[in-house]
Amino acid sequence: MHPRDLRAKYNLSISKLAFFLCRDHRTVERYCSYADPIDLPEMVLGYCWLLDNWFSQQGKVAPPPFLFDPTF
């Protein structure tokens, strides 16, 4: 999933998306400006897909436990 699509689907600010992607604000702005997902790192696309599934399962935008607990 493209970060721009994740942002639109869950009405996330750039700052909140940067937090969830563990990236800085400017990097996430750059990711969202890319028209073609092929220009994005595969890890970012995969992580956006993972976050989309997590948010869907929870029914809300909430930080996943693996964001804070490396042993999860």
BANU-480059 format. One record per residue: x, y, z of N, C-alpha, C in turn. Coordinates in steps of 0.001 Angstrom, whole numbers, always signed. Atoms other than C-alpha are relative to their C-alpha. Layout:
<rs>
<r <X,Y,Z>,<X,Y,Z>,<X,Y,Z>>
...
</rs>
This chain:
<rs>
<r <+844,-1167,+0>,<+0,+0,+0>,<+895,+1238,+0>>
<r <-754,-1253,+90>,<+1281,+3460,-881>,<-263,+830,+1262>>
<r <+210,-824,-1189>,<+1827,+5762,+2131>,<-1074,+1078,-202>>
<r <+1018,-999,+311>,<-355,+8370,+423>,<-1401,-596,+161>>
<r <+1297,+667,-121>,<-3225,+5851,+281>,<-336,-292,+1457>>
<r <+210,+258,-1426>,<-2778,+4878,+3925>,<-387,+1290,+712>>
<r <+283,-1305,-600>,<-2768,+8535,+4892>,<-1430,+441,-304>>
<r <+1351,-410,+400>,<-5974,+9222,+2943>,<-1071,-899,+629>>
<r <+993,+953,-512>,<-7780,+6074,+4110>,<-307,+231,+1482>>
<r <+179,-162,-1447>,<-7244,+6799,+7816>,<+107,+1460,+461>>
<r <-52,-1427,-306>,<-7053,+10613,+7620>,<+1153,+330,+955>>
<r <-1185,-204,-832>,<-3532,+10642,+9078>,<+732,+1275,-404>>
<r <-872,-1135,+294>,<-1387,+13738,+9344>,<+1370,-555,-408>>
<r <-1366,+416,+367>,<+2146,+13613,+7950>,<+773,-382,+1252>>
<r <-722,+282,-1247>,<+3454,+13711,+11527>,<-377,-1357,+579>>
<r <+438,+1288,-541>,<+1347,+10755,+12635>,<+478,-1144,-889>>
<r <-491,+1028,+914>,<+2258,+8770,+9521>,<+1505,-190,+187>>
<r <-1441,+94,-238>,<+5929,+9569,+10137>,<+278,-794,+1278>>
<r <-144,+748,-1247>,<+5544,+8246,+13681>,<-203,-1499,-242>>
<r <+294,+1414,+243>,<+3973,+4990,+12492>,<+1036,-665,-904>>
<r <-1009,+568,+899>,<+6589,+4521,+9758>,<+1415,+107,+564>>
<r <-1317,-188,-636>,<+9438,+5439,+12131>,<+959,+740,-930>>
<r <-774,-838,+911>,<+10649,+8048,+9659>,<-204,+1457,+380>>
<r <+178,-1418,-292>,<+11131,+11796,+9845>,<-1058,+605,-932>>
<r <+1094,-700,+685>,<+8524,+14263,+8613>,<+302,+216,-1486>>
<r <-357,-306,+1393>,<+10368,+15272,+5425>,<+90,-1252,-861>>
<r <-80,+1254,+752>,<+11015,+11683,+4384>,<-1391,-485,-370>>
<r <+1377,+450,+274>,<+7323,+10823,+4679>,<-668,+914,-1018>>
<r <+528,-911,+1026>,<+6381,+13942,+2708>,<+514,-406,-1379>>
<r <-584,+432,+1274>,<+8751,+12765,-10>,<-644,-1305,-472>>
<r <+647,+1260,+366>,<+7279,+9241,+68>,<-1393,+250,-570>>
<r <+1371,-270,+437>,<+3760,+10651,-310>,<-42,+719,-1339>>
<r <-27,-721,+1275>,<+4826,+12755,-3290>,<+325,-912,-1184>>
<r <-337,+915,+1091>,<+6022,+9735,-5303>,<-1276,-492,-668>>
<r <+1174,+445,+737>,<+3510,+8942,-8031>,<-5,-1524,-170>>
<r <-113,+1427,+290>,<+4791,+5433,-8708>,<+554,-746,+1213>>
<r <-490,+752,-1161>,<+5106,+2934,-5830>,<+1348,-689,-236>>
<r <-1274,+664,+281>,<+8089,+1371,-7603>,<+1182,+846,+489>>
<r <-1051,-893,-477>,<+10085,+4424,-6460>,<+202,-70,+1509>>
<r <-71,+100,-1459>,<+9433,+3632,-2796>,<+772,-1243,+432>>
<r <-628,+1220,-524>,<+11494,+1225,-697>,<-1077,-1064,+281>>
<r <+968,+1085,-217>,<+9752,-2162,-529>,<-420,-93,+1454>>
<r <+317,+70,-1418>,<+9938,-2036,+3253>,<-1129,+968,+365>>
<r <+1035,-1000,-282>,<+7779,+1114,+3293>,<-1355,-492,-494>>
<r <+1254,+530,+536>,<+5135,-463,+1069>,<-524,-1142,+873>>
<r <+391,+1122,-861>,<+5122,-3600,+3217>,<-480,+465,+1360>>
<r <+387,-509,-1314>,<+4923,-1644,+6438>,<-1338,+718,-68>>
<r <+1304,-644,+179>,<+2026,+437,+5098>,<-1103,-1054,-114>>
<r <+974,+1094,+110>,<+240,-2794,+4181>,<-273,-596,+1389>>
<r <+131,+551,-1350>,<+900,-4150,+7674>,<-814,+936,+900>>
<r <+751,-974,-794>,<-373,-942,+9304>,<-1467,+38,-418>>
<r <+1383,+9,+480>,<-3484,-988,+7113>,<-756,-1194,+576>>
<r <+640,+1190,-569>,<-4260,-4533,+8243>,<-211,+146,+1507>>
<r <+111,-186,-1447>,<-3597,-3642,+11889>,<-1143,+955,+330>>
<r <+1059,-982,-246>,<-5844,-556,+11784>,<-1371,-601,-300>>
<r <+1278,+642,+359>,<-8583,-2579,+10062>,<-443,-989,+1069>>
<r <+335,+974,-1045>,<-8425,-5331,+12685>,<-429,+679,+1288>>
<r <+300,-703,-1248>,<-8498,-2849,+15561>,<-1244,+868,-107>>
<r <+1138,-876,+202>,<-11225,-723,+14022>,<+311,+1446,+358>>
<r <-428,-1364,-327>,<-9226,+2392,+14892>,<+1482,+134,-313>>
<r <-1427,-263,+210>,<-5865,+4031,+14337>,<+673,-30,+1365>>
<r <-690,+184,-1274>,<-3769,+2754,+17226>,<+1375,-604,-291>>
<r <-1338,+550,+236>,<-47,+2018,+17439>,<+24,-1516,+229>>
<r <-136,+1445,-203>,<+695,-1667,+16941>,<+1043,-288,+1076>>
<r <-944,+308,-1080>,<+2537,-3360,+19816>,<+1435,-198,-491>>
<r <-1348,+228,+502>,<+5492,-4268,+17598>,<+745,+1303,-262>>
<r <-659,-1282,+155>,<+6196,-558,+17215>,<+806,+363,+1237>>
<r <-639,-348,-1266>,<+7210,-347,+20867>,<+737,-1161,+656>>
<r <-568,+1163,-661>,<+8165,-3893,+21852>,<+758,-851,-1027>>
<r <-760,+751,+995>,<+11014,-5420,+19813>,<-63,-1517,+184>>
<r <+79,+1451,-232>,<+10390,-8844,+21382>,<-1347,-565,-441>>
<r <+1353,+431,+368>,<+6801,-9008,+20090>,<+37,-1044,-1074>>
</rs>
